[in-house]
Amino acid sequence: MDAASIVVQLKQELARIDQAISALEQIGQTAPRRGRPPKGGQSAQAGRRGPRTMSAAARARIAAAQRARWAKQKGQAARANVAAKKTVSKRAPMSPAAKKKLSAMMKARWAARKKAA
């Protein structure tokens, strides 16, 4: 390929690009914009507020209400736990003699297993 043919191809490509640009410009001018207008206009800036802030008193009221809810839940859970503990703890505590007897039985069982192994 010589330089002259390269120049001809580049000029052809430049003509195609110019046609595409002019077609895109015509589309932008002739077709009206549909849908919501783009953000960034002056009307959007005029109605815009800053971030919402809460007063210290309002935060305190909300925090107090939440603490009350937690306390209520905790109270119900505590009552349920007390009721559950009462039903489970029907068994009398083990006497020291019974503990000693169980300990001796377990030691004998462990010794038998150790001997078998």
MARBA-3410 file (N, C-alpha, C, O; in Angstrom, 1 decimal):
117
0.8,-1.2,0.0,0.0,0.0,0.0,0.9,1.2,0.0,1.8,1.4,0.8 ~ 0.5,2.1,-0.9,1.3,3.3,-0.9,0.6,4.5,-0.2,-0.5,4.3,0.2 ~ 1.3,5.6,0.0,0.8,6.7,0.8,-0.4,7.3,0.2,-1.3,7.7,0.9 ~ -0.5,7.3,-1.1,-1.7,7.9,-1.8,-3.0,7.2,-1.5,-4.0,7.8,-1.2 ~ -2.9,5.8,-1.5,-4.1,5.0,-1.2,-4.5,5.2,0.3,-5.7,5.2,0.6
-3.5,5.3,1.2,-3.8,5.5,2.6,-4.6,6.8,2.8,-5.5,6.9,3.5 ~ -4.1,7.9,2.1,-4.7,9.2,2.2,-6.1,9.1,1.7,-7.0,9.7,2.3 ~ -6.4,8.4,0.6,-7.7,8.3,0.0,-8.7,7.6,1.0,-9.8,8.1,1.3 ~ -8.2,6.5,1.6,-9.0,5.8,2.6,-9.3,6.7,3.8,-10.5,6.7,4.3 ~ -8.3,7.4,4.3,-8.6,8.3,5.5,-9.6,9.4,5.1,-10.4,9.7,6.0
-9.5,9.9,3.9,-10.5,10.9,3.5,-11.9,10.4,3.5,-12.9,11.0,3.8 ~ -12.0,9.1,3.0,-13.3,8.5,2.9,-13.9,8.2,4.3,-15.1,8.5,4.6 ~ -13.0,7.8,5.2,-13.4,7.6,6.6,-13.8,8.9,7.2,-14.8,9.0,8.0 ~ -13.1,10.0,7.0,-13.4,11.3,7.5,-14.8,11.7,7.0,-15.6,12.3,7.7 ~ -15.1,11.5,5.7,-16.4,11.8,5.2,-17.5,11.0,5.9,-18.6,11.6,6.2
-17.3,9.7,6.1,-18.3,8.9,6.8,-18.6,9.5,8.2,-19.7,9.5,8.7 ~ -17.5,9.8,8.9,-17.6,10.4,10.3,-18.4,11.7,10.3,-19.2,11.9,11.2 ~ -18.1,12.5,9.3,-18.8,13.8,9.2,-20.3,13.6,9.0,-21.1,14.3,9.5 ~ -20.6,12.6,8.1,-22.1,12.3,7.9,-22.7,11.8,9.1,-23.9,12.2,9.4 ~ -22.0,11.0,9.9,-22.6,10.5,11.2,-22.8,11.6,12.2,-23.9,11.6,12.8
-21.9,12.5,12.2,-22.0,13.6,13.2,-23.2,14.5,12.8,-24.0,14.9,13.6 ~ -23.3,14.8,11.5,-24.4,15.7,11.1,-25.8,15.0,11.3,-26.8,15.6,11.6 ~ -25.8,13.7,11.1,-27.1,12.9,11.3,-27.5,13.0,12.8,-28.6,13.2,13.1 ~ -26.5,12.8,13.7,-26.7,12.9,15.1,-27.2,14.3,15.5,-28.1,14.4,16.4 ~ -26.6,15.3,14.9,-27.0,16.7,15.3,-28.4,16.9,14.8,-29.2,17.6,15.5
-28.8,16.4,13.7,-30.2,16.6,13.2,-31.2,15.9,14.1,-32.3,16.4,14.3 ~ -30.8,14.7,14.5,-31.7,14.0,15.4,-32.0,14.8,16.7,-33.1,14.9,17.2 ~ -30.9,15.3,17.2,-31.0,16.1,18.4,-31.9,17.3,18.3,-32.5,17.8,19.2 ~ -31.9,17.9,17.1,-32.6,19.2,16.9,-34.1,18.9,16.5,-34.9,19.6,16.9 ~ -34.3,17.9,15.7,-35.7,17.7,15.2,-36.6,16.9,16.2,-37.7,17.3,16.4
-36.0,15.9,16.9,-36.9,15.2,17.8,-37.0,15.9,19.2,-36.0,16.2,19.8 ~ -38.2,16.1,19.6,-38.4,16.8,21.0,-38.1,15.7,22.1,-38.2,14.5,21.9 ~ -37.6,16.3,23.2,-37.3,15.4,24.3,-38.6,14.9,24.9,-39.5,15.6,25.2 ~ -38.6,13.5,25.2,-39.8,12.9,25.8,-39.4,12.5,27.2,-38.3,12.2,27.5 ~ -40.4,12.5,28.1,-40.2,12.0,29.4,-39.9,13.1,30.4,-40.1,14.3,30.1
-39.3,12.7,31.5,-38.9,13.7,32.5,-37.8,14.6,32.1,-36.8,14.1,31.5 ~ -37.8,15.9,32.4,-36.7,16.8,32.0,-35.5,16.4,32.8,-35.6,15.9,33.9 ~ -34.3,16.7,32.2,-33.1,16.3,32.9,-32.9,17.1,34.2,-33.4,18.3,34.3 ~ -32.2,16.5,35.1,-31.9,17.3,36.4,-30.9,18.3,36.1,-30.2,18.3,35.1 ~ -30.7,19.3,37.0,-29.7,20.3,36.9,-30.2,21.6,36.4,-29.4,22.5,36.3
-31.5,21.7,36.2,-32.1,23.0,35.8,-32.2,23.9,37.0,-32.0,23.5,38.2 ~ -32.6,25.2,36.8,-32.7,26.1,37.9,-33.9,25.8,38.8,-33.9,26.0,40.0 ~ -34.9,25.2,38.1,-36.1,24.9,38.9,-35.8,23.8,39.9,-36.4,23.8,41.0 ~ -35.0,22.9,39.5,-34.6,21.8,40.5,-33.8,22.3,41.6,-34.0,21.8,42.8 ~ -33.0,23.3,41.4,-32.2,23.9,42.5,-33.0,24.7,43.4,-32.8,24.8,44.6
-34.1,25.4,42.9,-34.9,26.3,43.7,-35.7,25.5,44.8,-35.8,25.9,45.9 ~ -36.2,24.3,44.4,-37.1,23.5,45.3,-36.3,22.6,46.2,-36.9,21.9,47.1 ~ -35.0,22.5,46.0,-34.2,21.5,46.7,-33.9,22.0,48.1,-33.5,23.1,48.3 ~ -34.0,21.1,49.1,-33.7,21.4,50.5,-32.4,20.6,50.8,-32.0,19.7,50.1 ~ -31.8,21.0,51.9,-30.7,20.3,52.4,-31.1,19.0,53.1,-32.3,18.6,53.1
-30.1,18.3,53.7,-30.5,17.0,54.4,-31.4,17.3,55.6,-31.2,18.3,56.3 ~ -32.3,16.4,55.8,-33.2,16.6,57.0,-32.5,16.4,58.3,-31.7,15.4,58.4 ~ -32.7,17.2,59.2,-32.1,17.1,60.5,-33.1,16.9,61.6,-34.3,17.4,61.4 ~ -32.8,16.3,62.7,-33.7,16.1,63.7,-33.2,16.9,65.0,-32.0,16.9,65.2 ~ -34.1,17.5,65.7,-33.7,18.2,66.8,-33.3,17.3,67.9,-33.7,16.1,67.9
-32.6,17.8,68.9,-32.1,17.0,70.0,-33.3,16.5,70.8,-33.3,15.4,71.3 ~ -34.3,17.3,71.0,-35.5,16.9,71.7,-36.2,15.8,71.1,-36.7,14.8,71.7 ~ -36.3,15.8,69.7,-37.0,14.7,69.0,-36.2,13.4,69.1,-36.8,12.4,69.3 ~ -34.8,13.5,69.0,-34.0,12.3,69.2,-34.2,11.8,70.6,-34.2,10.5,70.8 ~ -34.3,12.6,71.6,-34.4,12.2,73.0,-35.8,11.4,73.2,-35.8,10.4,73.8
-36.8,12.0,72.6,-38.1,11.3,72.7,-38.1,10.0,72.0,-38.7,9.0,72.6 ~ -37.5,9.9,70.8,-37.5,8.6,70.1,-36.6,7.6,70.9,-37.0,6.4,71.0 ~ -35.5,8.0,71.5,-34.7,7.1,72.3,-35.4,6.6,73.5,-35.3,5.5,73.8 ~ -36.1,7.5,74.2,-36.9,7.1,75.4,-37.9,6.1,75.0,-38.2,5.1,75.7 ~ -38.6,6.3,73.9,-39.7,5.4,73.5,-39.1,4.0,73.2,-39.6,3.0,73.5
-37.9,4.0,72.5,-37.3,2.7,72.2,-36.8,2.0,73.5,-36.9,0.8,73.6 ~ -36.3,2.8,74.4,-35.8,2.2,75.7,-37.0,1.6,76.4,-36.9,0.5,77.0 ~ -38.2,2.2,76.3,-39.4,1.7,77.0,-39.8,0.4,76.3,-40.2,-0.6,77.0 ~ -39.7,0.3,75.0,-40.1,-0.9,74.3,-39.1,-2.0,74.7,-39.6,-3.2,74.9 ~ -37.8,-1.7,74.7,-36.9,-2.7,75.2,-37.1,-3.2,76.6,-37.1,-4.4,76.8
-37.5,-2.3,77.5,-37.7,-2.7,78.8,-39.0,-3.6,78.9,-39.0,-4.6,79.7 ~ -40.0,-3.2,78.1,-41.2,-4.1,78.1,-40.9,-5.5,77.6,-41.3,-6.4,78.2 ~ -40.1,-5.6,76.5,-39.7,-6.9,76.0,-38.9,-7.7,77.1,-39.1,-8.8,77.3 ~ -38.0,-7.0,77.7,-37.1,-7.6,78.7,-37.9,-8.1,79.8,-37.6,-9.2,80.4 ~ -38.9,-7.3,80.3,-39.7,-7.7,81.4,-40.5,-9.0,81.1,-40.7,-9.9,81.9
-41.1,-9.0,79.8,-41.8,-10.2,79.5,-40.9,-11.4,79.4,-41.3,-12.5,79.8 ~ -39.7,-11.3,78.9,-38.7,-12.4,78.8,-38.3,-12.8,80.1,-38.2,-14.0,80.4 ~ -38.1,-11.9,81.1,-37.7,-12.2,82.4,-38.8,-13.0,83.1,-38.5,-14.0,83.8 ~ -40.1,-12.6,82.9,-41.2,-13.4,83.5,-41.3,-14.8,83.0,-41.5,-15.7,83.7 ~ -41.0,-14.9,81.6,-41.1,-16.2,81.0,-40.0,-17.1,81.5,-40.1,-18.3,81.8
-38.8,-16.5,81.7,-37.6,-17.3,82.2,-37.9,-17.7,83.7,-37.6,-18.9,84.0 ~ -38.5,-16.9,84.5,-38.8,-17.3,85.9,-39.8,-18.4,85.9,-39.6,-19.3,86.7 ~ -40.8,-18.3,85.1,-41.8,-19.4,85.0,-41.1,-20.7,84.5,-41.4,-21.8,85.1 ~ -40.2,-20.6,83.5,-39.6,-21.8,83.0,-38.7,-22.4,84.1,-38.6,-23.6,84.2 ~ -38.0,-21.6,84.8,-37.1,-22.1,85.9,-37.8,-22.7,87.0,-37.4,-23.7,87.5
-39.0,-22.2,87.3,-39.8,-22.8,88.4,-40.3,-24.2,88.0,-40.3,-25.1,88.8 ~ -40.6,-24.4,86.7,-41.1,-25.7,86.3,-39.9,-26.7,86.2,-40.1,-27.9,86.4 ~ -38.7,-26.3,85.8,-37.6,-27.2,85.7,-37.0,-27.5,87.1,-36.6,-28.7,87.2 ~ -37.0,-26.6,88.0,-36.4,-26.9,89.3,-37.3,-27.6,90.3,-37.3,-27.2,91.5 ~ -38.0,-28.6,89.9,-38.8,-29.4,90.8,-37.9,-30.4,91.6,-38.3,-30.8,92.7
-36.8,-30.8,91.0,-35.9,-31.8,91.7,-35.2,-31.1,92.9,-34.7,-30.0,92.8 ~ -35.1,-31.9,93.9,-34.4,-31.4,95.1,-32.9,-31.5,94.9,-32.4,-32.3,94.1 ~ -32.1,-30.6,95.6,-30.7,-30.7,95.4,-30.1,-32.0,95.9,-30.7,-32.6,96.8 ~ -29.0,-32.4,95.4,-28.4,-33.7,95.7,-27.6,-33.5,97.1,-26.9,-32.6,97.3 ~ -27.8,-34.6,97.9,-27.1,-34.5,99.2,-25.6,-34.9,99.0,-25.2,-35.5,98.0
-24.7,-34.5,99.9,-23.3,-34.8,99.8,-23.1,-36.3,99.8,-22.1,-36.8,99.1 ~ -23.9,-37.1,100.5,-23.7,-38.6,100.4,-24.0,-39.1,99.0,-23.3,-40.0,98.5 ~ -25.1,-38.6,98.4,-25.4,-39.0,97.1,-24.3,-38.6,96.1,-24.0,-39.4,95.2 ~ -23.8,-37.4,96.2,-22.7,-37.0,95.3,-21.5,-37.9,95.5,-20.9,-38.3,94.5 ~ -21.2,-38.3,96.7,-20.0,-39.2,96.9,-20.3,-40.6,96.3,-19.3,-41.1,95.7
-21.5,-41.1,96.4,-21.8,-42.4,95.8,-21.7,-42.3,94.3,-21.2,-43.3,93.7 ~ -22.3,-41.3,93.7,-22.2,-41.1,92.2,-20.7,-41.0,91.8,-20.3,-41.6,90.8 ~ -19.9,-40.3,92.5,-18.5,-40.1,92.2,-17.8,-41.5,92.2,-17.0,-41.8,91.3 ~ -18.1,-42.3,93.2,-17.4,-43.6,93.3,-17.9,-44.5,92.2,-17.0,-45.2,91.6 ~ -19.2,-44.4,91.8,-19.6,-45.2,90.7,-19.0,-44.8,89.4,-18.6,-45.7,88.6
-18.8,-43.5,89.1,-18.2,-43.1,87.9,-16.7,-43.5,87.8,-16.2,-43.9,86.8 ~ -16.0,-43.4,89.0,-14.6,-43.7,89.0,-14.5,-45.2,88.7,-13.5,-45.6,88.0 ~ -15.4,-46.0,89.3,-15.3,-47.5,89.0,-15.6,-47.8,87.5,-14.9,-48.6,86.9 ~ -16.5,-47.0,86.9,-16.8,-47.2,85.5,-15.6,-46.8,84.6,-15.3,-47.5,83.7 ~ -15.0,-45.7,85.0,-13.8,-45.2,84.2,-12.7,-46.2,84.3,-11.9,-46.5,83.3
-12.5,-46.8,85.5,-11.4,-47.7,85.7,-11.6,-49.0,84.9,-10.7,-49.6,84.3 ~ -12.9,-49.4,84.8,-13.2,-50.6,84.0,-13.0,-50.4,82.6,-12.4,-51.3,81.9 ~ -13.3,-49.2,82.1,-13.1,-48.9,80.6,-11.6,-48.8,80.4,-11.1,-49.3,79.3 ~ -10.8,-48.2,81.3,-9.4,-48.1,81.1,-8.7,-49.5,81.1,-7.8,-49.7,80.3 ~ -9.2,-50.4,81.9,-8.7,-51.7,82.0,-9.0,-52.5,80.7,-8.2,-53.2,80.2
-10.2,-52.3,80.2,-10.6,-53.0,78.9,-9.8,-52.5,77.7,-9.6,-53.2,76.8 ~ -9.5,-51.3,77.7,-8.8,-50.7,76.6,-7.3,-50.9,76.6,-6.6,-50.5,75.7
END
